[in-house]
Amino acid sequence: MKKKIYYWSPFLTPIATSKAVINSASSLMKFGKNYESYLLNFFGEFSKHEKEIDKNKIELLNLFKINLVKFLPARGKLRSRFSFFLMFLIGFFPLKKILKVNKPDYLIVHLITSLPLVLLIMFNFKTKFILRISGYPRMNLFRKMLWRKAFKKIYLVTCPTKNTLNYIKKLNIVDESKLKLLYDPIIEVKDINKKINKKIDIKNYYFSAGRLTKQKNFIFLCRVFKKIIDSDKEIKLVIAGNGEQEKQIRKFINQNNLSKNIILLGYVENIYSYFRNSRGFILTSLWEDPGFVLVEAAYCRTPIMSSNAWPGPVELIKKDLNGIVFENNNFESFLKEFKKFSEIKNHYKFKINNLNMSRKFTVFNHFKNLNKLI
C-alpha cells in the first residue's frame, strides 16, 4: 500500500518555498513507487499552479470551495499578521477533519506552522508530523514555547542548511535524533536546461532577484550602485521581483535619474536566462536560508557576489572559492569587493565549485534524502 504524504504550506505572496514544496511533492511521484503526494490548498494559494501540479500527478486538496486568497490582505506587517490569525481560526477545524478522516501517513509542514503544531499538541493523530524549517526562524517567546511542546510529539524536524541545524540544536528544544539536514529541491535540471538559453535584449548588466522586501536589501543595492553608475554610465543593474518596497525603490530610481541604468522587471517566470546573460549575480540579503537564487545562479554558472548573510549565504558562498563576498550591509566593503568582481575574467574555478555546490539542491538529491527519512 502506498504511503500518503500531505504537504501544508499556505502563503500569501509568491515565494520560493512554494516552488520547493511542489518540487518535493513531485519528486516523490517521479522517482518513488510507494508514494502518493497531496498538496493542501488552504485558501487557493496553489490554484494558479494547477497545470504543473496535475502534470506531476499530485493531488490538490481544497480546504474551502471559495478561493479565499483574493480576500486576505497580504501586504504590510500588521495586515499580514491579521491574515495569519484569521487563517488560524478558519483553518482549525477543516485541517483537523482532514487529518482525522483521511489519515495521511505524513504531514510535511512548511509555512504558517502554528496551526498544524497546535493541532499536534491538542490531539492524537495517526499521522506523523514533519516540520520543514523554511527560512531562518526568528525565535520569539511564543514560537519557542510552541515548538518545545510540539516537538515532544513531532516525528522529525528538517533544516535547509547546516548552520540552521546547529542553531536549532543549540536551543535544546528537540531531541537531536529528530533533527535532520534536508536540502531544498531547488534545481530541476531538465526545466532549467530548457529555459536557460533564451536571448535577453539588455546588455552589460549585473543581475539581482528576489522579493522587494527589507530582508533582500534592494534599497542598499540601488544606493551603492548609484555610486558605481556615477563612474560608469554604461553599466546596468537589473532586478527581478515584486514586493512591498517597490514604490520606495522606484522613487529612489526616479529621483536620481537612474531609470536607464537600474531596471525593475517585476516578477519574471524564466529567471534562468537572466542569470546566464548577466555579467554576474549580486545578493545583498540581510539573511537567507538557504538562498534559492544563490543556488540557481550557481547552477547557471553565473559569477556570484554575495553578502556574508547568515545562515545560508555564509555557508554556501566561500570567498575566492566560488564567489566574491562582502560584509553584510556595508557600503565600503561592497564597493571594494565589487571592483574585484567586475575584473573577473576567467571564473572557471568558480563555475566548477558552484556547480558542485548546486548539485546538493537538485530535485533528485532531495528525493533520495527524503526517501531515507520516510
N, C-alpha and C positions, 0 to 999 in steps of 0.2 A: 504494500500500500504506500502511495506517495505521501511525503511529508508536505503539509500545508504551511507555507511561510507567508505571514502577513506583514506588510510594511506600513508604518504610521509616520507620516512626515508632512503635516499641514504647513503651508507657507502663504504669506500674504502678498509678497512681491517676488518676482523672478530671482532665484538664487541658484548658485552652483550645486548646492546639496540636492535639489530636486532632480538634477541630471544624474547625480551619483546614485540616488535611490532607484531610478528607472534602470540604470546600468546594472545595479546589483541584482534587482529582481529579474532582469532579462538574462543575466549571466547564469542563474540557476536553471532557467528554461533552456538556454542554448547549450550549456556544457554538462548539465546534470540530467540524469534519467529518473531520479527519485523525488523530484520536487514539483510543487505547484505554487506559483507566485501570485500573490494578491496585493494590489495597492488599495489602501483605504482612502477614498476620495471624500475627504471630510466635508468641504463646502464648495467643491467644484474646482479646486486648485489644479487637479491633474487632467481636467476635461480637455484642455487645449492640446494635450499630448496623446489623445486617444488613438490616433493613427499609429504612432510609434509603439504605444502600449499593446495595441491589438496585434501589430506585426510581430511582436516578440512573444505573443501568446500569454500575456499577463492578464489576469482577471482584474477589472476595475470595479470595486465595490463602493457604491454611493451610500453615504450615511443619510443623506436627505434627498428628496426629489427636487427641491428648489436649489438652484445654483446660488448659494449664499455669498460667494466671493465678491459679487457685484455690490453687495450692500455693506460690507465690512470696511471701515476706514483703515488704510494701510500706511499712510504717510504720517510722520511725526511721532515722537516718543509716546506722548500721552494717548494719542488716538490708537496707535498700535497696541499699547498696553490694555486699553479698553476692549479692543477686539479680542485679544488673548483671553481676557477674563470672560467675555461673552461666549467665546468658543468653548471654554471650560464648562460653563453652565449648560449650554445647549448640547454639548457632545457627551456629557457624562453618561446618561442612560443609553443612548444609541450605541456607544462603544462597549459599554458593559454587556448589552444584549448580544452584540456580535460575538464577543469573546465567550459568553456562556452558551450560546446556541450553536455557533459554527465550530467552536473548539479547535482553533488552529494549533498546530504543533509549536510554532514560534511566532512571537510578535517582535519585530525589529523596530525599535523606537528611535526616530531621528530628531525631529524638531517638535517644539511646544510639548515638551516631555512631561510636564507636571500632571496632565490629565491621566495618561496611562499609568504613571508611577503612583498616583493617589489610589487608583483602582487596584493596583497590585497590593498596596498596603491594606486596603479595606476588605478585599475579597480574596477567596481562593479560586484560582483558575487552573485548569489542566494545562493551559498554555505556558510555555517557557518564555519569559521576557528577556530580551537583549537590548540594553541601552547602547545605542551607537552615538558616541560623543561626536558632534558635528561642529567644528569651530572651537576656539579656545573658550572654556567655560569660566564665566565670571562668578566666583563663589560668594554670594551674599548669604546671610544667615538663614533665610528661608530655604534656599537651594541645598545648603549643607545639611539642614535638618531633614529635608525631604529625601535626599539621597541616602543619608545614613540609615533611615528607616526602610526605604525601598530596597536598598542593597542587601538587606538581610534575606530577602526573598527572591532577588533577581538571579537569573541564570548566568548571564555574562555582561560585562561592560567592555566595549571595544573602543580603542583610541586610534586616531588617524596618524599620529606621529609618536616617536619615542619620547620626545620632550613632554607631551601631554600625558602619556602613560606614566612617566616618572613623577609628574606633578600630582596626578590622582593618587599614585601610590603613597606619596609623602603625606597626603591628607589623612591617611589611615581611616578611611570610611568604608572600605570594601575589602573583603578577603582577597589577597593577592592572586589566588588561584582562579578567581573570576575575572581578572583583569587581563585583556589580550590586546596585542597590536594587530590592527587590520587596516591596511592601506585602502584608500578610496578607489573605486573603479572609474578613473578619470579618462583614461586613454582607450578609445575604441578604434583600434588600428585601421580597420577597413574604412570606417566612416571618415577618419581624418585624411587618409590617403586619397579618397575621392574628392575631397574639398580643397586640399591644400594648394593646388596649382592654379586656382582661379586668378586671373590678372587683376591688379589693382591700379587705378589711374593715378593715384597720388605717388609722388616720387620723393626721395631723400627725406624720409620721415622716421622718427622713433615712435614706438607704439606702447600704449598702456591700456589696460582694460579692467573693468570691474564695476560694481555698483557705485554710483556717485554719492558716497556717504562719508562721514567723518573718518571712519575706520580706514578707508582706502587712501585718504590724504591727498586728493587730487588738487585741492587748493594750494597746498605746499608745492606740488609738482608744477603747476601753472606759474606760480610766483618765481620759482627758481629757474624755470625755462625762459621766463621773460629776460632774465639776465643773459642767458645763452643766446637768445634771439637778438639781443642788442649788439652782440659781437658777430653774429652770422645771420643775415636777413633771409637766407635761403633755407635754413633748417626748419623742419616742421615737427610738431608733436600731434599725434592722432590718438584720441581717447575714445574707446568703445564702452558704452554702458549708459544706464539712466539711473535716476535716484533723486532723493530729496535735496541734494545740493546743486542740482543742475542750474537753477536760476542764479545762484551765487557765483558759480563758475562762469556762466555766460556773461554775467555782469562784469566780472574781472576782465574777461577777454575783450569785451566791447569797450570798456573804459580805457584800456591800454592799447587799443587798435591792433589786436593780435589775431583777428579772425582769419587772416591768410596763413598764419603760422601755427595756431592751435585750433585743431578741428575736432569738434564733438560729433561723433557718428550716431549717438543713441544706441539702442540695442542692436546688435549685429548677430544674425543667425550663423553665418560662416566666419568665424573669427580666425581660423587657421591660415587663410590666405594672407591676412594682415600680419600675422606673425612672420610668415615666410618672406614677404616682400619688404619688411622693415629693415632698418639698419640695426635695430636692437630693441629688446623689450625692457621696459622700466617698471619696477614695482616699488611703490612708495608707502605701502600699507603700514599702519601703526602696529597691527597684529594680524596674523593669518594662521590657519590650521587646517590643512597644510598650505593652501595657496594654490587653487586649481589652475589659475592662469600661469603660474610659475612652471607647473608640470607640463602644461600644454605647450608653452614656449620652448621648454627643454626638448620635448619630443619633436617639435618642428625645426630643431637645430638652429634656433634663433639666439644670438648673443644676449645674455641677461645681465642687467644691473639691478640689484635688489637692496632694499633696506635690510638691516640685520634684525628685523622684527622677530619677536618670539611668539609662538614656539616653532612655526613651520619654516619660514624662510631661513632662519639661522641654522636650522638642521639640514635643509636641502641645498642651499647655495653656499659653497665654501669659497672664500676669497682666493682668486687666481687659480683655482682648481676647475671650477665650472661656471664662474661668473665674477663680476665686479661688485663689491659690497661697500655700502656707505652707512654711516651712523644714522640710525633712525631719526627722521625729522630734523636733521642737521644741515642747514643751508651750505655752510662752508665745506663740509665733508662731501656733500653731493657734487658740488662744483669741482672739487679736487678729483674725485673718482670718475666723474663724467669725462674729464679730459682724457683719462686712460681709456675709458670705454669708447670714446669717439675715435681713438687711434688704433683700435684693434684691427689688424689686417687679416691675419690667419688665425682663426679661433678653432682649429682642428681639435686641439686638446679639449676645449670647452664642449665642442659638439659631442665627442665620444663620451666624456664624463656625464654630460647631461642626458644623453640617450640612455646610458646605463641607469641613471637615477630615475628617469621617467618610466622605465620598464617595471618598476615596483608597483606602478599605479595603473597597469593595464587591466582591462575587464577580466581577462583570463586569470591573471595572477590573483585578483580579488576573489574570483570563484574558487580557486584552489585552496585559499586560506579560509574562506567562509565555510567551504565544504568540510574542512577538518574540524571546525568548531561546532557544526550542527549534525 
